[in-house]
Amino acid sequence: MSFIHALVLVMFSVVYVWTLYQLPILAIGVSHLRRYRNVEGNVRGSLLDTNKLPTISIIVPVKDEEKVVGRLLEALLKLDYPPEKREIVIVEDGSKDRTVEICEEYVKKLPGQVKLIHKPTSSGKPPALNYALKHVRGDIVAFFDADSVPKPDALKRAIAYFSDSSVAAVQGRLFSINADENMLTKLASYGEIIWCEAYLRGRDSLGLFVYLRGSCQFIRRDVLMKLNGFDENCLSEDMELSVRLIRNGYKIRYATDVCSWQETPSNVRVLFKQRTRWYGGTIQVALKHGGLIVKLNRRSLDAELTLMGPFMLIISLINCLMVPAIFLTALNSELVLQLLIWLIAIGVSISLAIFSMTLACTTRPRRIVDILRVLFMCFYWYFEALAAFYAMLLVLFRRPQRWIKTEKTGSVKIQESYL
């Protein structure tokens, strides 16, 4: 066996061990989705005592969001929650468009419900969130990005999860508000569905590591203050906080019935920049919390494996790039070549089957064309892998890391089959 064959087999083995660990989580998530799709949310909605609802502070970081912030504020004011037990805190971070003007209109109309604060210097989302935390009073702090459109019952459904005193944070379900804009947003929305409804649901069902995703997330204020808020030097402040919550023994729940729409980047450049920041941030968290595995419990071990996601994508990409070399050098190693081909075929087939089942369970009406489009997910994962690889290069070459906001257009193209 040549060196290149041995190297590829080792890399394939690493990826497959990691994948075999993830597949049962995805499968259980799909199974749970099929069995409890309409039960859990209805039950939770009926368990609340309106007189005992906690106070909620909703933090919205904004910078140059004139195209979407008005839509968000209208949605927040329509939330089914007592106005006297809710406050909306907008933290403005150096906007140069009409964002401030739009926000001030809502402050004037509803001074007791909407508050606008200005951060002296613009330095990204994490510092803005920490600045806003100094101005909130709620027992629970909710976070929504400027392009979010939460459903009216989002707060009440989220609060129901906090009846368990061990729950410190809740992550809601995110939908794409412009899934039908083009093929890129369609594939990205499929990725969101699979990631949330299969992966995070499976993790929640098994009591594993559920991580926050930056928007439609809810955290106990006392816990957040105890942990000193967000890491201002991390590109993925949500993932970093999730790991610290787990390290300190807190539980995070995934709430599939707490729903919010958000915009998916509609062009390759913006999506690539967003994914690069996400993966770069996860790599930062993995390097920072590499000692998490020393706490030998199921959730911390699973968190460590989750942080390996970007590295697995990168190795998978390298494997794919090396396949042509395998074909060219495998003249005397037919068995190795056949093994690699079978491994690729089996892995892709299982993944596509799970993806198809997830889409079949989460779309109405069920259309064959939507299921067939899952075949293009292979190309989309290559795109994600390239973003992870680029993020790794930035880390290796110690390029300056700074938080870059994702551009919003205000596009709304909702497919009726998505709930």
C-alpha positions as a Markdown table, in Angstrom:
| # | Residue | x | y | z |
|---|---|---|---|---|
| 1 | Met | 0.0 | 0.0 | 0.0 |
| 2 | Ser | 1.4 | 3.4 | -1.0 |
| 3 | Phe | 1.7 | 6.3 | 1.4 |
| 4 | Ile | -1.1 | 8.2 | -0.3 |
| 5 | His | -3.5 | 5.2 | 0.0 |
| 6 | Ala | -2.6 | 4.9 | 3.7 |
| 7 | Leu | -3.1 | 8.6 | 4.3 |
| 8 | Val | -6.5 | 8.7 | 2.6 |
| 9 | Leu | -7.7 | 5.5 | 4.4 |
| 10 | Val | -6.7 | 7.1 | 7.7 |
| 11 | Met | -8.6 | 10.4 | 6.9 |
| 12 | Phe | -11.6 | 8.4 | 5.7 |
| 13 | Ser | -11.6 | 6.4 | 8.9 |
| 14 | Val | -11.5 | 9.5 | 11.0 |
| 15 | Val | -14.4 | 11.1 | 9.1 |
| 16 | Tyr | -16.4 | 7.8 | 9.1 |
| 17 | Val | -16.0 | 7.3 | 12.9 |
| 18 | Trp | -17.2 | 10.9 | 13.4 |
| 19 | Thr | -20.1 | 10.4 | 10.9 |
| 20 | Leu | -21.2 | 7.1 | 12.5 |
| 21 | Tyr | -21.4 | 8.9 | 15.8 |
| 22 | Gln | -23.6 | 11.6 | 14.2 |
| 23 | Leu | -25.9 | 9.4 | 12.1 |
| 24 | Pro | -27.9 | 7.9 | 15.1 |
| 25 | Ile | -28.5 | 11.4 | 16.4 |
| 26 | Leu | -29.9 | 12.5 | 13.1 |
| 27 | Ala | -32.0 | 9.3 | 12.8 |
| 28 | Ile | -33.4 | 9.7 | 16.3 |
| 29 | Gly | -34.2 | 13.4 | 15.5 |
| 30 | Val | -36.2 | 12.3 | 12.4 |
| 31 | Ser | -38.0 | 9.6 | 14.4 |
| 32 | His | -38.9 | 12.0 | 17.2 |
| 33 | Leu | -40.0 | 14.5 | 14.5 |
| 34 | Arg | -42.4 | 12.0 | 13.0 |
| 35 | Arg | -43.9 | 10.9 | 16.3 |
| 36 | Tyr | -44.3 | 14.2 | 18.1 |
| 37 | Arg | -44.6 | 16.8 | 15.4 |
| 38 | Asn | -48.0 | 18.2 | 16.5 |
| 39 | Val | -48.1 | 17.0 | 20.1 |
| 40 | Glu | -45.3 | 18.8 | 22.1 |
| 41 | Gly | -46.1 | 22.3 | 21.0 |
| 42 | Asn | -49.8 | 22.0 | 21.7 |
| 43 | Val | -49.2 | 20.6 | 25.2 |
| 44 | Arg | -46.7 | 23.3 | 26.1 |
| 45 | Gly | -49.1 | 26.0 | 25.0 |
| 46 | Ser | -51.7 | 24.9 | 27.5 |
| 47 | Leu | -49.5 | 24.6 | 30.6 |
| 48 | Leu | -48.8 | 28.2 | 31.2 |
| 49 | Asp | -50.2 | 30.3 | 34.1 |
| 50 | Thr | -50.5 | 33.8 | 32.7 |
| 51 | Asn | -50.4 | 35.3 | 36.1 |
| 52 | Lys | -47.0 | 33.8 | 36.9 |
| 53 | Leu | -45.2 | 34.7 | 33.7 |
| 54 | Pro | -41.7 | 36.0 | 34.3 |
| 55 | Thr | -40.4 | 39.3 | 32.9 |
| 56 | Ile | -38.6 | 39.2 | 29.6 |
| 57 | Ser | -36.1 | 41.6 | 28.1 |
| 58 | Ile | -35.7 | 41.3 | 24.3 |
| 59 | Ile | -32.3 | 42.4 | 23.0 |
| 60 | Val | -32.0 | 43.4 | 19.4 |
| 61 | Pro | -28.5 | 44.5 | 18.1 |
| 62 | Val | -28.7 | 46.7 | 15.0 |
| 63 | Lys | -26.3 | 48.3 | 12.6 |
| 64 | Asp | -27.4 | 49.6 | 9.2 |
| 65 | Glu | -30.6 | 47.5 | 9.3 |
| 66 | Glu | -33.1 | 50.0 | 7.7 |
| 67 | Lys | -34.4 | 47.3 | 5.4 |
| 68 | Val | -35.5 | 44.9 | 8.1 |
| 69 | Val | -35.6 | 46.5 | 11.6 |
| 70 | Gly | -39.1 | 47.9 | 11.1 |
| 71 | Arg | -40.5 | 44.5 | 10.2 |
| 72 | Leu | -38.9 | 43.0 | 13.3 |
| 73 | Leu | -40.2 | 45.6 | 15.7 |
| 74 | Glu | -43.7 | 45.1 | 14.3 |
| 75 | Ala | -43.4 | 41.4 | 14.9 |
| 76 | Leu | -42.1 | 41.9 | 18.5 |
| 77 | Leu | -45.0 | 44.2 | 19.3 |
| 78 | Lys | -47.4 | 41.5 | 18.2 |
| 79 | Leu | -46.0 | 38.9 | 20.5 |
| 80 | Asp | -48.6 | 37.3 | 22.7 |
| 81 | Tyr | -47.1 | 38.4 | 26.1 |
| 82 | Pro | -48.2 | 41.0 | 28.7 |
| 83 | Pro | -46.7 | 44.3 | 27.7 |
| 84 | Glu | -46.0 | 45.1 | 31.4 |
| 85 | Lys | -43.8 | 42.0 | 31.6 |
| 86 | Arg | -41.8 | 42.6 | 28.5 |
| 87 | Glu | -39.3 | 45.2 | 27.2 |
| 88 | Ile | -37.6 | 45.6 | 23.9 |
| 89 | Val | -34.1 | 46.9 | 24.1 |
| 90 | Ile | -32.5 | 48.0 | 20.8 |
| 91 | Val | -28.7 | 48.4 | 21.0 |
| 92 | Glu | -27.6 | 50.6 | 18.1 |
| 93 | Asp | -24.0 | 50.1 | 17.0 |
| 94 | Gly | -23.0 | 53.0 | 14.7 |
| 95 | Ser | -25.5 | 52.9 | 11.9 |
| 96 | Lys | -25.1 | 55.2 | 8.9 |
| 97 | Asp | -28.5 | 54.6 | 7.3 |
| 98 | Arg | -32.1 | 55.3 | 8.6 |
| 99 | Thr | -31.9 | 52.6 | 11.2 |
| 100 | Val | -31.8 | 55.0 | 14.2 |
| 101 | Glu | -34.6 | 57.1 | 12.7 |
| 102 | Ile | -36.9 | 54.1 | 12.3 |
| 103 | Cys | -36.2 | 52.8 | 15.9 |
| 104 | Glu | -36.8 | 56.3 | 17.4 |
| 105 | Glu | -40.3 | 56.3 | 15.8 |
| 106 | Tyr | -41.2 | 53.2 | 17.8 |
| 107 | Val | -39.6 | 54.6 | 21.0 |
| 108 | Lys | -41.8 | 57.7 | 20.6 |
| 109 | Lys | -45.0 | 55.7 | 20.0 |
| 110 | Leu | -44.3 | 53.1 | 22.8 |
| 111 | Pro | -41.8 | 54.7 | 25.3 |
| 112 | Gly | -42.7 | 52.1 | 28.0 |
| 113 | Gln | -42.1 | 49.1 | 25.7 |
| 114 | Val | -39.3 | 50.0 | 23.4 |
| 115 | Lys | -35.9 | 51.4 | 24.5 |
| 116 | Leu | -33.1 | 52.5 | 22.2 |
| 117 | Ile | -29.5 | 52.7 | 23.5 |
| 118 | His | -26.4 | 53.8 | 21.6 |
| 119 | Lys | -23.1 | 52.0 | 22.0 |
| 120 | Pro | -20.3 | 54.6 | 22.0 |
| 121 | Thr | -18.0 | 52.6 | 19.7 |
| 122 | Ser | -18.8 | 50.0 | 17.0 |
| 123 | Ser | -17.0 | 46.8 | 17.6 |
| 124 | Gly | -19.3 | 43.9 | 16.5 |
| 125 | Lys | -22.2 | 42.0 | 17.9 |
| 126 | Pro | -20.8 | 40.4 | 21.1 |
| 127 | Pro | -19.7 | 43.8 | 22.6 |
| 128 | Ala | -23.1 | 45.2 | 21.7 |
| 129 | Leu | -24.9 | 42.4 | 23.4 |
| 130 | Asn | -22.8 | 42.9 | 26.6 |
| 131 | Tyr | -23.5 | 46.6 | 26.5 |
| 132 | Ala | -27.2 | 45.9 | 26.2 |
| 133 | Leu | -27.2 | 43.5 | 29.2 |
| 134 | Lys | -26.4 | 46.5 | 31.4 |
| 135 | His | -29.7 | 48.0 | 30.6 |
| 136 | Val | -32.1 | 45.1 | 31.0 |
| 137 | Arg | -34.3 | 44.1 | 33.9 |
| 138 | Gly | -36.0 | 40.8 | 32.8 |
| 139 | Asp | -35.7 | 37.4 | 34.4 |
| 140 | Ile | -35.3 | 35.9 | 31.0 |
| 141 | Val | -33.3 | 37.6 | 28.2 |
| 142 | Ala | -34.4 | 36.9 | 24.6 |
| 143 | Phe | -32.1 | 37.6 | 21.6 |
| 144 | Phe | -33.3 | 38.3 | 18.0 |
| 145 | Asp | -31.3 | 39.5 | 15.0 |
| 146 | Ala | -32.7 | 42.5 | 13.1 |
| 147 | Asp | -33.9 | 40.3 | 10.2 |
| 148 | Ser | -35.9 | 38.0 | 12.5 |
| 149 | Val | -39.7 | 37.6 | 12.4 |
| 150 | Pro | -40.8 | 35.6 | 15.5 |
| 151 | Lys | -44.2 | 34.0 | 15.6 |
| 152 | Pro | -46.7 | 35.6 | 18.0 |
| 153 | Asp | -46.6 | 32.7 | 20.5 |
| 154 | Ala | -42.8 | 32.5 | 20.6 |
| 155 | Leu | -42.3 | 34.0 | 24.1 |
| 156 | Lys | -44.9 | 32.0 | 25.8 |
| 157 | Arg | -43.8 | 28.7 | 24.3 |
| 158 | Ala | -40.1 | 29.5 | 25.2 |
| 159 | Ile | -41.0 | 30.3 | 28.8 |
| 160 | Ala | -42.7 | 26.9 | 29.3 |
| 161 | Tyr | -39.3 | 25.2 | 29.0 |
| 162 | Phe | -37.9 | 27.3 | 31.9 |
| 163 | Ser | -40.4 | 25.5 | 34.3 |
| 164 | Asp | -37.5 | 23.0 | 34.6 |
| 165 | Ser | -35.1 | 24.8 | 37.0 |
| 166 | Ser | -32.1 | 23.0 | 35.4 |
| 167 | Val | -32.7 | 24.7 | 32.1 |
| 168 | Ala | -30.6 | 27.8 | 31.7 |
| 169 | Ala | -31.2 | 28.5 | 28.0 |
| 170 | Val | -33.5 | 27.6 | 25.1 |
| 171 | Gln | -32.8 | 27.7 | 21.4 |
| 172 | Gly | -35.9 | 28.1 | 19.1 |
| 173 | Arg | -36.4 | 26.9 | 15.6 |
| 174 | Leu | -35.2 | 29.1 | 12.7 |
| 175 | Phe | -36.9 | 29.2 | 9.3 |
| 176 | Ser | -35.8 | 30.9 | 6.1 |
| 177 | Ile | -38.0 | 33.8 | 5.2 |
| 178 | Asn | -36.8 | 33.8 | 1.6 |
| 179 | Ala | -36.3 | 30.1 | 0.9 |
| 180 | Asp | -37.8 | 30.5 | -2.6 |
| 181 | Glu | -35.7 | 33.4 | -3.7 |
| 182 | Asn | -33.2 | 31.3 | -5.7 |
| 183 | Met | -31.5 | 28.0 | -5.7 |
| 184 | Leu | -28.9 | 29.1 | -3.2 |
| 185 | Thr | -31.5 | 30.1 | -0.6 |
| 186 | Lys | -33.4 | 26.9 | -1.2 |
| 187 | Leu | -30.4 | 24.7 | -0.5 |
| 188 | Ala | -29.4 | 26.8 | 2.5 |
| 189 | Ser | -33.0 | 26.6 | 3.9 |
| 190 | Tyr | -32.8 | 22.8 | 3.4 |
| 191 | Gly | -29.6 | 22.8 | 5.5 |
| 192 | Glu | -31.4 | 24.8 | 8.2 |
| 193 | Ile | -34.3 | 22.3 | 8.3 |
| 194 | Ile | -32.0 | 19.3 | 8.5 |
| 195 | Trp | -29.7 | 20.9 | 11.1 |
| 196 | Cys | -32.5 | 22.1 | 13.3 |
| 197 | Glu | -35.3 | 19.5 | 13.0 |
| 198 | Ala | -33.1 | 16.4 | 12.7 |
| 199 | Tyr | -29.7 | 17.3 | 14.4 |
| 200 | Leu | -30.7 | 19.6 | 17.2 |
| 201 | Arg | -33.9 | 17.7 | 17.9 |
| 202 | Gly | -32.0 | 14.5 | 18.1 |
| 203 | Arg | -29.5 | 16.0 | 20.5 |
| 204 | Asp | -32.3 | 17.4 | 22.7 |
| 205 | Ser | -34.1 | 14.0 | 22.7 |
| 206 | Leu | -30.9 | 12.2 | 23.8 |
| 207 | Gly | -29.9 | 14.8 | 26.4 |
| 208 | Leu | -26.7 | 15.7 | 24.5 |
| 209 | Phe | -25.1 | 19.1 | 23.8 |
| 210 | Val | -27.6 | 21.6 | 22.3 |
| 211 | Tyr | -26.0 | 24.8 | 21.3 |
| 212 | Leu | -27.3 | 28.3 | 20.8 |
| 213 | Arg | -27.5 | 29.9 | 17.3 |
| 214 | Gly | -27.5 | 33.6 | 18.0 |
| 215 | Ser | -31.1 | 34.4 | 17.3 |
| 216 | Cys | -34.4 | 33.2 | 18.7 |
| 217 | Gln | -32.5 | 32.2 | 21.8 |
| 218 | Phe | -33.5 | 32.7 | 25.5 |
| 219 | Ile | -31.3 | 32.7 | 28.5 |
| 220 | Arg | -31.8 | 33.2 | 32.3 |
| 221 | Arg | -30.4 | 36.7 | 33.1 |
| 222 | Asp | -28.9 | 35.6 | 36.4 |
| 223 | Val | -27.0 | 32.8 | 34.7 |
| 224 | Leu | -25.8 | 35.1 | 31.9 |
| 225 | Met | -24.5 | 37.6 | 34.4 |
| 226 | Lys | -22.8 | 34.9 | 36.5 |
| 227 | Leu | -20.9 | 33.8 | 33.4 |
| 228 | Asn | -20.0 | 37.5 | 32.6 |
| 229 | Gly | -22.0 | 37.6 | 29.4 |
| 230 | Phe | -20.5 | 36.9 | 25.9 |
| 231 | Asp | -16.9 | 36.5 | 24.9 |
| 232 | Glu | -16.2 | 39.7 | 22.9 |
| 233 | Asn | -13.2 | 38.2 | 21.2 |
| 234 | Cys | -15.0 | 35.3 | 19.6 |
| 235 | Leu | -16.6 | 35.2 | 16.2 |
| 236 | Ser | -19.2 | 32.7 | 17.4 |
| 237 | Glu | -20.3 | 34.2 | 20.7 |
| 238 | Asp | -23.3 | 31.9 | 20.8 |
| 239 | Met | -21.4 | 28.7 | 20.4 |
| 240 | Glu | -18.7 | 29.9 | 22.9 |
| 241 | Leu | -21.4 | 30.7 | 25.5 |
| 242 | Ser | -23.1 | 27.3 | 24.9 |
| 243 | Val | -19.8 | 25.6 | 25.8 |
| 244 | Arg | -19.4 | 27.6 | 28.9 |
| 245 | Leu | -22.9 | 26.8 | 30.0 |
| 246 | Ile | -22.2 | 23.1 | 29.6 |
| 247 | Arg | -18.9 | 23.4 | 31.4 |
| 248 | Asn | -20.7 | 24.9 | 34.3 |
| 249 | Gly | -23.4 | 22.2 | 34.5 |
| 250 | Tyr | -26.3 | 24.1 | 32.9 |
| 251 | Lys | -28.7 | 22.6 | 30.4 |
| 252 | Ile | -29.7 | 24.0 | 27.0 |
| 253 | Arg | -33.0 | 22.9 | 25.4 |
| 254 | Tyr | -34.0 | 22.9 | 21.7 |
| 255 | Ala | -37.6 | 24.1 | 21.3 |
| 256 | Thr | -39.0 | 23.1 | 18.0 |
| 257 | Asp | -42.3 | 24.9 | 18.8 |
| 258 | Val | -40.6 | 28.3 | 19.4 |
| 259 | Cys | -40.4 | 29.6 | 15.8 |
| 260 | Ser | -38.9 | 32.6 | 14.1 |
| 261 | Trp | -38.2 | 33.5 | 10.5 |
| 262 | Gln | -34.9 | 35.0 | 9.3 |
| 263 | Glu | -33.3 | 35.9 | 6.1 |
| 264 | Thr | -31.0 | 33.6 | 4.2 |
| 265 | Pro | -28.1 | 35.2 | 2.2 |
| 266 | Ser | -29.2 | 35.1 | -1.4 |
| 267 | Asn | -25.8 | 35.4 | -3.1 |
| 268 | Val | -22.7 | 33.4 | -2.9 |
| 269 | Arg | -20.4 | 36.1 | -1.6 |
| 270 | Val | -22.5 | 37.0 | 1.4 |
| 271 | Leu | -23.3 | 33.4 | 2.3 |
| 272 | Phe | -19.6 | 32.5 | 2.1 |
| 273 | Lys | -18.6 | 35.4 | 4.4 |
| 274 | Gln | -21.3 | 34.4 | 6.9 |
| 275 | Arg | -20.3 | 30.7 | 6.9 |
| 276 | Thr | -16.6 | 31.6 | 7.1 |
| 277 | Arg | -17.3 | 33.6 | 10.3 |
| 278 | Trp | -19.4 | 30.8 | 11.7 |
| 279 | Tyr | -16.8 | 28.1 | 11.1 |
| 280 | Gly | -13.9 | 30.4 | 12.1 |
| 281 | Gly | -15.7 | 31.1 | 15.4 |
| 282 | Thr | -16.3 | 27.4 | 16.0 |
| 283 | Ile | -12.6 | 26.7 | 15.4 |
| 284 | Gln | -11.8 | 29.5 | 17.9 |
| 285 | Val | -14.1 | 27.8 | 20.5 |
| 286 | Ala | -12.6 | 24.4 | 19.8 |
| 287 | Leu | -9.1 | 25.7 | 20.4 |
| 288 | Lys | -10.1 | 27.7 | 23.5 |
| 289 | His | -12.1 | 24.9 | 25.2 |
| 290 | Gly | -9.9 | 22.0 | 24.1 |
| 291 | Gly | -9.8 | 20.8 | 27.8 |
| 292 | Leu | -13.6 | 20.3 | 27.9 |
| 293 | Ile | -13.1 | 16.5 | 27.3 |
| 294 | Val | -11.4 | 16.1 | 30.7 |
| 295 | Lys | -14.8 | 16.3 | 32.3 |
| 296 | Leu | -15.9 | 12.8 | 31.5 |
| 297 | Asn | -19.6 | 13.0 | 31.1 |
| 298 | Arg | -21.8 | 12.4 | 28.1 |
| 299 | Arg | -22.8 | 16.0 | 27.4 |
| 300 | Ser | -19.2 | 17.5 | 27.6 |
| 301 | Leu | -17.8 | 14.7 | 25.5 |
| 302 | Asp | -20.5 | 15.3 | 22.9 |
| 303 | Ala | -19.8 | 19.0 | 23.0 |
| 304 | Glu | -16.1 | 18.3 | 22.2 |
| 305 | Leu | -17.1 | 16.1 | 19.3 |
| 306 | Thr | -19.5 | 18.8 | 18.0 |
| 307 | Leu | -16.7 | 21.3 | 17.9 |
| 308 | Met | -14.8 | 19.0 | 15.6 |
| 309 | Gly | -17.4 | 19.7 | 12.9 |
| 310 | Pro | -15.4 | 22.2 | 10.9 |
| 311 | Phe | -12.3 | 20.0 | 11.0 |
| 312 | Met | -14.4 | 17.0 | 9.7 |
| 313 | Leu | -15.7 | 19.1 | 6.8 |
| 314 | Ile | -12.1 | 20.1 | 5.9 |
| 315 | Ile | -10.9 | 16.5 | 6.0 |
| 316 | Ser | -13.9 | 15.4 | 3.9 |
| 317 | Leu | -13.0 | 18.1 | 1.3 |
| 318 | Ile | -9.4 | 16.9 | 1.2 |
| 319 | Asn | -10.6 | 13.3 | 0.8 |
| 320 | Cys | -12.7 | 14.3 | -2.2 |
| 321 | Leu | -9.9 | 16.2 | -3.8 |
| 322 | Met | -7.6 | 13.2 | -3.3 |
| 323 | Val | -10.0 | 10.7 | -5.0 |
| 324 | Pro | -8.6 | 11.5 | -8.5 |
| 325 | Ala | -5.1 | 10.8 | -7.2 |
| 326 | Ile | -6.3 | 7.5 | -5.9 |
| 327 | Phe | -7.7 | 6.5 | -9.3 |
| 328 | Leu | -4.4 | 7.4 | -11.0 |
| 329 | Thr | -2.2 | 5.6 | -8.5 |
| 330 | Ala | -4.3 | 2.5 | -7.7 |
| 331 | Leu | -3.0 | 0.3 | -10.5 |
| 332 | Asn | -1.8 | -2.3 | -8.1 |
| 333 | Ser | -4.3 | -1.6 | -5.2 |
| 334 | Glu | -7.7 | -2.5 | -6.6 |
| 335 | Leu | -8.9 | -3.6 | -3.1 |
| 336 | Val | -8.1 | -0.2 | -1.6 |
| 337 | Leu | -9.8 | 1.6 | -4.5 |
| 338 | Gln | -12.9 | -0.5 | -4.2 |
| 339 | Leu | -13.1 | 0.1 | -0.4 |
| 340 | Leu | -12.9 | 3.8 | -0.8 |
| 341 | Ile | -15.6 | 3.8 | -3.5 |
| 342 | Trp | -17.9 | 1.7 | -1.3 |
| 343 | Leu | -17.3 | 4.0 | 1.7 |
| 344 | Ile | -18.2 | 7.1 | -0.3 |
| 345 | Ala | -21.3 | 5.4 | -1.8 |
| 346 | Ile | -22.6 | 4.2 | 1.5 |
| 347 | Gly | -21.9 | 7.4 | 3.4 |
| 348 | Val | -23.6 | 9.6 | 0.7 |
| 349 | Ser | -26.6 | 7.2 | 0.4 |
| 350 | Ile | -27.3 | 7.2 | 4.2 |
| 351 | Ser | -26.9 | 10.9 | 4.4 |
| 352 | Leu | -29.3 | 11.6 | 1.5 |
| 353 | Ala | -31.8 | 9.1 | 2.9 |
| 354 | Ile | -31.9 | 11.0 | 6.2 |
| 355 | Phe | -32.0 | 14.4 | 4.5 |
| 356 | Ser | -35.0 | 13.2 | 2.4 |
| 357 | Met | -36.9 | 11.8 | 5.4 |
| 358 | Thr | -36.3 | 15.1 | 7.3 |
| 359 | Leu | -37.7 | 17.2 | 4.4 |
| 360 | Ala | -40.6 | 14.7 | 3.9 |
| 361 | Cys | -41.6 | 15.2 | 7.6 |
| 362 | Thr | -41.2 | 19.0 | 7.6 |
| 363 | Thr | -42.9 | 20.2 | 4.4 |
| 364 | Arg | -46.5 | 20.4 | 3.5 |
| 365 | Pro | -47.7 | 19.5 | 0.9 |
| 366 | Arg | -45.1 | 16.9 | 0.2 |
| 367 | Arg | -43.8 | 17.4 | -3.3 |
| 368 | Ile | -41.5 | 15.1 | -5.1 |
| 369 | Val | -39.5 | 18.0 | -6.6 |
| 370 | Asp | -38.5 | 19.1 | -3.1 |
| 371 | Ile | -37.3 | 15.7 | -2.1 |
| 372 | Leu | -35.3 | 15.3 | -5.4 |
| 373 | Arg | -33.6 | 18.6 | -4.8 |
| 374 | Val | -31.9 | 17.1 | -1.8 |
| 375 | Leu | -29.5 | 15.5 | -4.3 |
| 376 | Phe | -28.0 | 19.0 | -4.8 |
| 377 | Met | -27.1 | 19.0 | -1.1 |
| 378 | Cys | -23.9 | 17.3 | -1.9 |
| 379 | Phe | -22.7 | 20.4 | -3.8 |
| 380 | Tyr | -23.9 | 22.6 | -1.0 |
| 381 | Trp | -21.9 | 20.7 | 1.6 |
| 382 | Tyr | -18.8 | 21.2 | -0.6 |
| 383 | Phe | -19.5 | 24.9 | -0.5 |
| 384 | Glu | -19.7 | 24.7 | 3.3 |
| 385 | Ala | -16.5 | 22.7 | 3.4 |
| 386 | Leu | -14.7 | 25.4 | 1.4 |
| 387 | Ala | -15.9 | 28.0 | 3.8 |
| 388 | Ala | -14.6 | 25.9 | 6.7 |
| 389 | Phe | -11.3 | 25.4 | 4.9 |
| 390 | Tyr | -10.9 | 29.1 | 4.3 |
| 391 | Ala | -11.7 | 29.8 | 7.9 |
| 392 | Met | -9.0 | 27.4 | 9.0 |
| 393 | Leu | -6.5 | 29.1 | 6.8 |
| 394 | Leu | -7.3 | 32.4 | 8.4 |
| 395 | Val | -6.7 | 30.9 | 11.8 |
| 396 | Leu | -3.4 | 29.2 | 10.8 |
| 397 | Phe | -2.0 | 32.3 | 9.2 |
| 398 | Arg | -3.2 | 34.4 | 12.1 |
| 399 | Arg | -5.1 | 36.8 | 10.0 |
| 400 | Pro | -7.0 | 39.5 | 11.9 |
| 401 | Gln | -10.4 | 38.2 | 13.0 |
| 402 | Arg | -13.2 | 40.6 | 13.3 |
| 403 | Trp | -17.0 | 40.3 | 13.5 |
| 404 | Ile | -18.6 | 41.2 | 10.1 |
| 405 | Lys | -22.3 | 41.6 | 9.9 |
| 406 | Thr | -24.3 | 39.7 | 7.3 |
| 407 | Glu | -25.9 | 42.0 | 4.8 |
| 408 | Lys | -29.7 | 42.0 | 4.7 |
| 409 | Thr | -32.0 | 42.8 | 1.8 |
| 410 | Gly | -35.5 | 42.6 | 3.4 |
| 411 | Ser | -36.5 | 39.9 | 0.9 |
| 412 | Val | -39.6 | 37.8 | 1.8 |
| 413 | Lys | -40.4 | 34.8 | -0.2 |
| 414 | Ile | -41.9 | 32.2 | 2.0 |
| 415 | Gln | -42.8 | 28.8 | 0.6 |
| 416 | Glu | -46.2 | 27.7 | 2.0 |
| 417 | Ser | -45.0 | 24.2 | 2.6 |
| 418 | Tyr | -42.7 | 25.3 | 5.4 |
| 419 | Leu | -44.3 | 25.6 | 8.7 |
